[in-house]
Amino acid sequence: MNDTEELRTVAKRVVWFKPPDETLNEPKLFLAHLMTYGTLKDIVIAMSYYSDEDFDRVLTDPPSGIFDLRSWNYWNLRYHHEPVPPLPSRSFISGEDHSRDTA
């Protein structure tokens, strides 16, 4: 795990709902949030700790519901994924919920 004070500061800013140490234990989650919400300064800091392969790996198996369209397109073009694949989305179970039905 990459864990420095400057990286914890970035993690706290881009994944505001989790403690930084917990965030840094989940590199894919951290990098996906960084790639969506990070500033240029945040990205430069992270790039000194993570490789291009780490960033690219996030794009090949992205967590759903984090990327916005602009960030998704930018990073895929940055790593030469052309044509850009569809934006990952969350899937919901379809159908009726019968758990509350009473007989």
N, C-alpha and C positions, 0 to 999 in steps of 0.2 A: 504494500500500500504506500502510495505517495502521501506524506503527511508533514507539511510544514505550516508555519503560521500564516504565510501568505496564501497558501492553497486553502487552508481552513477558512480564511476570510472570504475567498472567492466562493467556496462551497456554501458558506452561510448566506451569501447574497443571492446566489442563483437557485438554491434549494432551501428556501426560507422556512419550510415547514418541518425540517428534520435537523437534528444536531449535526454540525459539520463532520465530526468523526464518523458518524453513521453514514453520512452521504459519501464520504471518501472510501468507505468499505464497499460501495457499489459503483464502480467506475463507469459502467454503462449508463446508469441513471444520472450520475454527476455530469458526464460528458454530454449527454443528450440535453440536459437543462442548460449547461454552459453554451452549447451550440445554438440554443434558442434564445436564452435570456442574457447571455454574457456580453459584457462590453469588450471592445478591442483590447483594453488592458487586461481584463480577465482571461481572454483567450491567449494572449501572449504569455501570461504567467503559466497557464495550464500547459501550453505547448513546450515549456521548458521541463515539464515533468512527464508528459505523455507523448507518445510517438504519433506520427501520421497514421501508422497502422491502427493504433488505439482509436483515433477519431474515425477512421474509415470503417472499422469493425462495428461501430455504433450504427452506421448507415446500412450495413448488411443485415443487422438484426436489431432494428430500432424498437425501443419501448413505445407502445402506442399512446396517443393522447398528449404527447409532450411537444413535438415539433409543430410549428405553424408553417403555412405554405411557403412563405418567403425564406425562412431559415432552411427548410427542407430542400428547396430548390438551390439555394446558394451552396450549401455544403455538398450536395450531390454533384453539382457542377465543379466545385473546388476539387473534388476527388475523382473527377472524370467518369461519373456514372451517367452515361448518356445512352438512350434517353432517360430522363429522370423518372424513377419508379413512382407509382402512386404514393401519396402521403399515407403513412400508417394510420389506421383508425382503430378505435375500440370496437369490439363486436359485442353485441348484446344478444342474449338468448331470446328468441322470438317465441311467440305462442302465449297462450293464456296461463295465468298463474292460478291453479286450482287449490293452492294450499290453504286458502281461507274459506273454501266452500264447506258448507255444513250439510249433512244429509237430513 
